[in-house]
Amino acid sequence: MSNTQKLDIGIIGSGHIGGTLARRLTALGHQVSIANSRGPASLAELSAETGAIAATAEEAARAKDVVIIAVQEKAAPQLPGDILAASSAVVIDTGNYYPSRDGQIAEIEAGLTESEWVARVLGRPVVKAFNNIFAASLATGGLPAGAPGRICLSVAGDDPRAKETTLNLLDALGFDGIDAGALADSWRQQPGTPAYCKDLDTDGLKAALSEADASQGAEYRAQANEAARAYFE
């Protein structure tokens, strides 16, 4: 996929990340449909602003090229998994697990990465991306390729084609991207890790991903969860 190719993209979730991606991706000329749990009528204002199509989750899940999952972790089992499991689209998971918001998810607590759990729930491969950037940075932090201080984002997954598509989207949005390995390696960009929401350049992000310590997984989660708890109450 070239950066100029126009894609059919579905976004499920219209919060900070989902809404920001709808704005940015429609501005790039992609065909975007967006859904949330409240139904298409609740998206009329966003649709009028951006030109994105207000859709049901089932309609957004049928996007031909890319489906972006931007919902709270606890909502993953309510996604249209049957449609997604049968789809050939690249599915990008942007979610993060916060127990104070999502409740305890036993498989993640036992060591499964967040996006491996989502992939298991959906019954299909996913790519982990856009989870470790604040919406404000995603909205306004993009820079031309080669610009000093260009923010870099990491992409983890098991399908090289899906990762290439995601990396090309990052570049078009104004961000450098690096292949962060398999989906099992995506713990390195989960909440609380050195790579989480730091707006790092390529060298800085590579160092942060490398610095992450697998033995500190529970501590990373606990610290991030405590820092975010006030937002969920």
Short mmCIF file of the C-alpha atoms (twelve columns), coordinates in Angstrom:
data_MODEL
# 
_entry.id   MODEL 
# 
loop_
_atom_site.group_PDB 
_atom_site.id 
_atom_site.type_symbol 
_atom_site.label_atom_id 
_atom_site.label_alt_id 
_atom_site.label_comp_id 
_atom_site.label_asym_id 
_atom_site.label_seq_id 
_atom_site.Cartn_x 
_atom_site.Cartn_y 
_atom_site.Cartn_z 
_atom_site.pdbx_PDB_model_num 
ATOM 1   C CA . MET A 1   0.000   0.000   0.000  1 
ATOM 2   C CA . SER A 2   1.350   3.399   -0.933 1 
ATOM 3   C CA . ASN A 3   0.758   6.423   1.278  1 
ATOM 4   C CA . THR A 4   -1.429  7.968   -1.439 1 
ATOM 5   C CA . GLN A 5   -3.800  5.006   -1.788 1 
ATOM 6   C CA . LYS A 6   -7.278  5.817   -0.477 1 
ATOM 7   C CA . LEU A 7   -8.626  3.180   1.869  1 
ATOM 8   C CA . ASP A 8   -11.996 2.025   3.148  1 
ATOM 9   C CA . ILE A 9   -11.545 2.327   6.929  1 
ATOM 10  C CA . GLY A 10  -13.957 1.457   9.726  1 
ATOM 11  C CA . ILE A 11  -13.484 2.817   13.239 1 
ATOM 12  C CA . ILE A 12  -15.330 1.251   16.164 1 
ATOM 13  C CA . GLY A 13  -15.210 3.663   19.079 1 
ATOM 14  C CA . SER A 14  -15.672 7.427   18.936 1 
ATOM 15  C CA . GLY A 15  -13.784 8.527   22.036 1 
ATOM 16  C CA . HIS A 16  -10.571 10.551  22.087 1 
ATOM 17  C CA . ILE A 17  -8.529  8.224   19.865 1 
ATOM 18  C CA . GLY A 18  -11.343 7.005   17.609 1 
ATOM 19  C CA . GLY A 19  -12.705 10.499  17.036 1 
ATOM 20  C CA . THR A 20  -9.260  11.941  16.400 1 
ATOM 21  C CA . LEU A 21  -8.445  9.219   13.873 1 
ATOM 22  C CA . ALA A 22  -11.761 9.854   12.118 1 
ATOM 23  C CA . ARG A 23  -10.850 13.520  11.753 1 
ATOM 24  C CA . ARG A 24  -7.292  12.869  10.604 1 
ATOM 25  C CA . LEU A 25  -8.050  10.007  8.216  1 
ATOM 26  C CA . THR A 26  -10.969 11.720  6.477  1 
ATOM 27  C CA . ALA A 27  -8.741  14.784  6.041  1 
ATOM 28  C CA . LEU A 28  -6.312  12.519  4.173  1 
ATOM 29  C CA . GLY A 29  -9.097  11.496  1.790  1 
ATOM 30  C CA . HIS A 30  -9.834  8.020   3.114  1 
ATOM 31  C CA . GLN A 31  -13.401 6.719   3.221  1 
ATOM 32  C CA . VAL A 32  -14.143 6.390   6.920  1 
ATOM 33  C CA . SER A 33  -17.115 4.916   8.736  1 
ATOM 34  C CA . ILE A 34  -17.311 5.332   12.507 1 
ATOM 35  C CA . ALA A 35  -19.448 3.575   15.099 1 
ATOM 36  C CA . ASN A 36  -19.956 3.575   18.834 1 
ATOM 37  C CA . SER A 37  -22.147 1.819   21.384 1 
ATOM 38  C CA . ARG A 38  -24.761 4.594   21.344 1 
ATOM 39  C CA . GLY A 39  -25.666 4.227   17.674 1 
ATOM 40  C CA . PRO A 40  -25.274 6.288   14.481 1 
ATOM 41  C CA . ALA A 41  -27.572 9.115   15.606 1 
ATOM 42  C CA . SER A 42  -25.103 10.029  18.351 1 
ATOM 43  C CA . LEU A 43  -22.412 10.561  15.700 1 
ATOM 44  C CA . ALA A 44  -24.315 13.077  13.562 1 
ATOM 45  C CA . GLU A 45  -22.168 16.014  14.699 1 
ATOM 46  C CA . LEU A 46  -18.878 14.204  14.106 1 
ATOM 47  C CA . SER A 47  -20.131 13.006  10.726 1 
ATOM 48  C CA . ALA A 48  -21.109 16.534  9.705  1 
ATOM 49  C CA . GLU A 49  -17.739 17.871  10.845 1 
ATOM 50  C CA . THR A 50  -15.557 15.273  9.166  1 
ATOM 51  C CA . GLY A 51  -17.527 13.601  6.397  1 
ATOM 52  C CA . ALA A 52  -17.105 10.232  8.116  1 
ATOM 53  C CA . ILE A 53  -20.118 7.962   7.749  1 
ATOM 54  C CA . ALA A 54  -22.024 7.412   10.998 1 
ATOM 55  C CA . ALA A 55  -22.454 3.651   11.145 1 
ATOM 56  C CA . THR A 56  -23.341 0.704   13.306 1 
ATOM 57  C CA . ALA A 57  -20.478 -1.389  14.678 1 
ATOM 58  C CA . GLU A 58  -21.432 -4.139  12.232 1 
ATOM 59  C CA . GLU A 59  -21.217 -1.725  9.301  1 
ATOM 60  C CA . ALA A 60  -17.857 -0.314  10.422 1 
ATOM 61  C CA . ALA A 61  -16.533 -3.857  10.887 1 
ATOM 62  C CA . ARG A 62  -17.243 -4.544  7.209  1 
ATOM 63  C CA . ALA A 63  -14.756 -1.916  5.986  1 
ATOM 64  C CA . LYS A 64  -12.708 -3.487  3.219  1 
ATOM 65  C CA . ASP A 65  -9.191  -2.354  4.065  1 
ATOM 66  C CA . VAL A 66  -8.716  -1.405  7.717  1 
ATOM 67  C CA . VAL A 67  -10.809 -1.692  10.883 1 
ATOM 68  C CA . ILE A 68  -9.618  0.270   13.908 1 
ATOM 69  C CA . ILE A 69  -10.778 -0.911  17.330 1 
ATOM 70  C CA . ALA A 70  -10.820 2.059   19.727 1 
ATOM 71  C CA . VAL A 71  -12.988 0.881   22.600 1 
ATOM 72  C CA . GLN A 72  -12.411 0.253   26.281 1 
ATOM 73  C CA . GLU A 73  -10.831 -3.150  26.866 1 
ATOM 74  C CA . LYS A 74  -13.909 -4.481  28.679 1 
ATOM 75  C CA . ALA A 75  -16.009 -3.803  25.549 1 
ATOM 76  C CA . ALA A 76  -14.014 -6.144  23.291 1 
ATOM 77  C CA . PRO A 77  -16.379 -9.110  23.809 1 
ATOM 78  C CA . GLN A 78  -19.278 -6.967  22.536 1 
ATOM 79  C CA . LEU A 79  -17.571 -6.258  19.200 1 
ATOM 80  C CA . PRO A 80  -18.979 -7.970  16.071 1 
ATOM 81  C CA . GLY A 81  -16.447 -10.773 16.224 1 
ATOM 82  C CA . ASP A 82  -18.179 -12.930 13.616 1 
ATOM 83  C CA . ILE A 83  -17.843 -10.203 10.991 1 
ATOM 84  C CA . LEU A 84  -14.274 -9.385  11.969 1 
ATOM 85  C CA . ALA A 85  -13.219 -13.029 12.032 1 
ATOM 86  C CA . ALA A 86  -14.395 -13.418 8.427  1 
ATOM 87  C CA . SER A 87  -12.816 -10.160 7.234  1 
ATOM 88  C CA . SER A 88  -9.611  -9.795  5.236  1 
ATOM 89  C CA . ALA A 89  -9.136  -6.210  6.486  1 
ATOM 90  C CA . VAL A 90  -6.229  -5.199  8.690  1 
ATOM 91  C CA . VAL A 91  -7.564  -4.898  12.252 1 
ATOM 92  C CA . ILE A 92  -5.714  -2.398  14.452 1 
ATOM 93  C CA . ASP A 93  -6.234  -2.576  18.206 1 
ATOM 94  C CA . THR A 94  -5.632  0.752   19.960 1 
ATOM 95  C CA . GLY A 95  -6.870  -0.341  23.373 1 
ATOM 96  C CA . ASN A 96  -5.289  -0.380  26.809 1 
ATOM 97  C CA . TYR A 97  -6.193  -2.374  29.893 1 
ATOM 98  C CA . TYR A 98  -6.917  -0.513  33.107 1 
ATOM 99  C CA . PRO A 99  -8.361  -2.811  35.800 1 
ATOM 100 C CA . SER A 100 -10.004 0.088   37.667 1 
ATOM 101 C CA . ARG A 101 -12.052 0.771   34.518 1 
ATOM 102 C CA . ASP A 102 -12.242 -2.611  32.809 1 
ATOM 103 C CA . GLY A 103 -12.423 -4.940  35.784 1 
ATOM 104 C CA . GLN A 104 -10.027 -7.833  36.206 1 
ATOM 105 C CA . ILE A 105 -9.355  -9.751  32.996 1 
ATOM 106 C CA . ALA A 106 -7.838  -13.006 34.171 1 
ATOM 107 C CA . GLU A 107 -5.911  -13.872 31.003 1 
ATOM 108 C CA . ILE A 108 -4.163  -10.501 30.935 1 
ATOM 109 C CA . GLU A 109 -3.432  -10.653 34.645 1 
ATOM 110 C CA . ALA A 110 -1.880  -14.086 33.999 1 
ATOM 111 C CA . GLY A 111 0.525   -12.669 31.431 1 
ATOM 112 C CA . LEU A 112 -1.241  -12.500 28.056 1 
ATOM 113 C CA . THR A 113 -0.644  -9.181  26.342 1 
ATOM 114 C CA . GLU A 114 -3.663  -6.930  25.992 1 
ATOM 115 C CA . SER A 115 -3.846  -7.246  22.218 1 
ATOM 116 C CA . GLU A 116 -3.268  -11.001 22.278 1 
ATOM 117 C CA . TRP A 117 -6.367  -11.154 24.467 1 
ATOM 118 C CA . VAL A 118 -8.325  -8.979  22.026 1 
ATOM 119 C CA . ALA A 119 -7.183  -11.183 19.128 1 
ATOM 120 C CA . ARG A 120 -8.344  -14.247 21.055 1 
ATOM 121 C CA . VAL A 121 -11.725 -12.647 21.788 1 
ATOM 122 C CA . LEU A 122 -12.191 -11.678 18.132 1 
ATOM 123 C CA . GLY A 123 -10.878 -14.946 16.762 1 
ATOM 124 C CA . ARG A 124 -8.508  -13.252 14.321 1 
ATOM 125 C CA . PRO A 125 -5.087  -11.525 14.193 1 
ATOM 126 C CA . VAL A 126 -4.748  -7.873  15.158 1 
ATOM 127 C CA . VAL A 127 -2.015  -5.258  15.061 1 
ATOM 128 C CA . LYS A 128 -1.233  -3.183  18.161 1 
ATOM 129 C CA . ALA A 129 -0.826  0.519   17.359 1 
ATOM 130 C CA . PHE A 130 -2.001  4.011   18.372 1 
ATOM 131 C CA . ASN A 131 -2.352  2.866   21.993 1 
ATOM 132 C CA . ASN A 132 0.681   4.765   23.301 1 
ATOM 133 C CA . ILE A 133 -0.001  8.311   22.162 1 
ATOM 134 C CA . PHE A 134 -2.257  10.944  23.686 1 
ATOM 135 C CA . ALA A 135 -5.139  12.074  21.486 1 
ATOM 136 C CA . ALA A 136 -3.864  15.666  21.546 1 
ATOM 137 C CA . SER A 137 -0.505  14.550  20.142 1 
ATOM 138 C CA . LEU A 138 -2.257  12.394  17.549 1 
ATOM 139 C CA . ALA A 139 -4.367  15.382  16.524 1 
ATOM 140 C CA . THR A 140 -1.647  18.003  16.205 1 
ATOM 141 C CA . GLY A 141 1.760   16.340  16.553 1 
ATOM 142 C CA . GLY A 142 2.230   15.067  13.004 1 
ATOM 143 C CA . LEU A 143 5.221   16.416  11.065 1 
ATOM 144 C CA . PRO A 144 6.607   15.882  7.559  1 
ATOM 145 C CA . ALA A 145 8.952   12.961  7.048  1 
ATOM 146 C CA . GLY A 146 12.487  13.824  8.104  1 
ATOM 147 C CA . ALA A 147 11.448  16.706  10.367 1 
ATOM 148 C CA . PRO A 148 13.490  16.963  13.592 1 
ATOM 149 C CA . GLY A 149 11.617  15.655  16.603 1 
ATOM 150 C CA . ARG A 150 9.040   13.732  14.564 1 
ATOM 151 C CA . ILE A 151 7.122   11.521  16.980 1 
ATOM 152 C CA . CYS A 152 7.590   7.795   16.463 1 
ATOM 153 C CA . LEU A 153 5.009   5.116   17.206 1 
ATOM 154 C CA . SER A 154 5.496   1.379   17.515 1 
ATOM 155 C CA . VAL A 155 3.552   -1.317  15.685 1 
ATOM 156 C CA . ALA A 156 3.448   -4.889  16.944 1 
ATOM 157 C CA . GLY A 157 1.847   -7.834  15.184 1 
ATOM 158 C CA . ASP A 158 2.356   -11.169 13.503 1 
ATOM 159 C CA . ASP A 159 1.293   -10.335 9.922  1 
ATOM 160 C CA . PRO A 160 3.932   -8.419  7.922  1 
ATOM 161 C CA . ARG A 161 1.339   -7.089  5.450  1 
ATOM 162 C CA . ALA A 162 -0.850  -5.754  8.243  1 
ATOM 163 C CA . LYS A 163 2.125   -4.078  9.889  1 
ATOM 164 C CA . GLU A 164 3.210   -2.503  6.609  1 
ATOM 165 C CA . THR A 165 -0.282  -1.073  6.072  1 
ATOM 166 C CA . THR A 166 -0.263  0.346   9.603  1 
ATOM 167 C CA . LEU A 167 3.218   1.818   9.249  1 
ATOM 168 C CA . ASN A 168 2.164   3.506   6.006  1 
ATOM 169 C CA . LEU A 169 -0.853  5.019   7.773  1 
ATOM 170 C CA . LEU A 170 1.413   6.361   10.517 1 
ATOM 171 C CA . ASP A 171 3.688   7.999   7.968  1 
ATOM 172 C CA . ALA A 172 0.750   9.592   6.159  1 
ATOM 173 C CA . LEU A 173 -0.510  10.952  9.484  1 
ATOM 174 C CA . GLY A 174 2.878   12.563  10.138 1 
ATOM 175 C CA . PHE A 175 4.570   10.058  12.420 1 
ATOM 176 C CA . ASP A 176 7.589   7.808   12.120 1 
ATOM 177 C CA . GLY A 177 6.879   4.159   12.792 1 
ATOM 178 C CA . ILE A 178 8.916   1.178   13.870 1 
ATOM 179 C CA . ASP A 179 8.189   -2.514  13.730 1 
ATOM 180 C CA . ALA A 180 8.127   -3.522  17.406 1 
ATOM 181 C CA . GLY A 181 8.008   -7.243  16.763 1 
ATOM 182 C CA . ALA A 182 5.337   -9.874  17.248 1 
ATOM 183 C CA . LEU A 183 2.033   -9.288  19.013 1 
ATOM 184 C CA . ALA A 184 3.529   -11.107 21.989 1 
ATOM 185 C CA . ASP A 185 6.081   -8.270  22.192 1 
ATOM 186 C CA . SER A 186 3.385   -5.601  22.474 1 
ATOM 187 C CA . TRP A 187 3.706   -5.595  26.276 1 
ATOM 188 C CA . ARG A 188 6.620   -3.203  25.698 1 
ATOM 189 C CA . GLN A 189 4.155   -0.443  24.705 1 
ATOM 190 C CA . GLN A 190 1.441   -1.144  27.272 1 
ATOM 191 C CA . PRO A 191 0.489   1.367   30.004 1 
ATOM 192 C CA . GLY A 192 3.209   2.224   32.485 1 
ATOM 193 C CA . THR A 193 6.127   1.115   30.318 1 
ATOM 194 C CA . PRO A 194 8.903   3.531   29.314 1 
ATOM 195 C CA . ALA A 195 7.423   3.740   25.781 1 
ATOM 196 C CA . TYR A 196 3.910   4.669   26.883 1 
ATOM 197 C CA . CYS A 197 2.643   8.121   25.831 1 
ATOM 198 C CA . LYS A 198 6.019   9.891   25.880 1 
ATOM 199 C CA . ASP A 199 6.066   11.478  22.368 1 
ATOM 200 C CA . LEU A 200 9.533   10.082  21.645 1 
ATOM 201 C CA . ASP A 201 11.449  10.252  18.371 1 
ATOM 202 C CA . THR A 202 12.641  7.082   16.667 1 
ATOM 203 C CA . ASP A 203 15.849  6.669   18.662 1 
ATOM 204 C CA . GLY A 204 14.076  7.510   21.897 1 
ATOM 205 C CA . LEU A 205 11.275  5.037   21.257 1 
ATOM 206 C CA . LYS A 206 13.682  2.240   20.322 1 
ATOM 207 C CA . ALA A 207 15.547  2.843   23.575 1 
ATOM 208 C CA . ALA A 208 12.332  2.922   25.598 1 
ATOM 209 C CA . LEU A 209 11.053  -0.324  24.091 1 
ATOM 210 C CA . SER A 210 14.410  -1.946  24.809 1 
ATOM 211 C CA . GLU A 211 14.422  -0.628  28.364 1 
ATOM 212 C CA . ALA A 212 11.107  -2.268  29.262 1 
ATOM 213 C CA . ASP A 213 11.542  -5.107  31.767 1 
ATOM 214 C CA . ALA A 214 9.229   -8.098  31.439 1 
ATOM 215 C CA . SER A 215 9.562   -8.875  35.150 1 
ATOM 216 C CA . GLN A 216 8.036   -5.483  35.955 1 
ATOM 217 C CA . GLY A 217 4.765   -6.061  34.089 1 
ATOM 218 C CA . ALA A 218 2.573   -6.062  37.185 1 
ATOM 219 C CA . GLU A 219 4.297   -2.955  38.509 1 
ATOM 220 C CA . TYR A 220 3.895   -1.102  35.202 1 
ATOM 221 C CA . ARG A 221 0.179   -1.902  35.200 1 
ATOM 222 C CA . ALA A 222 -0.345  -0.978  38.827 1 
ATOM 223 C CA . GLN A 223 1.400   2.381   38.449 1 
ATOM 224 C CA . ALA A 224 -0.490  3.272   35.266 1 
ATOM 225 C CA . ASN A 225 -3.779  2.144   36.751 1 
ATOM 226 C CA . GLU A 226 -3.292  4.267   39.862 1 
ATOM 227 C CA . ALA A 227 -2.293  7.308   37.796 1 
ATOM 228 C CA . ALA A 228 -5.410  6.969   35.641 1 
ATOM 229 C CA . ARG A 229 -7.871  5.942   38.355 1 
ATOM 230 C CA . ALA A 230 -9.209  9.466   38.910 1 
ATOM 231 C CA . TYR A 231 -10.266 9.678   35.242 1 
ATOM 232 C CA . PHE A 232 -12.448 6.585   35.579 1 
ATOM 233 C CA . GLU A 233 -14.287 7.557   38.779 1 
# 
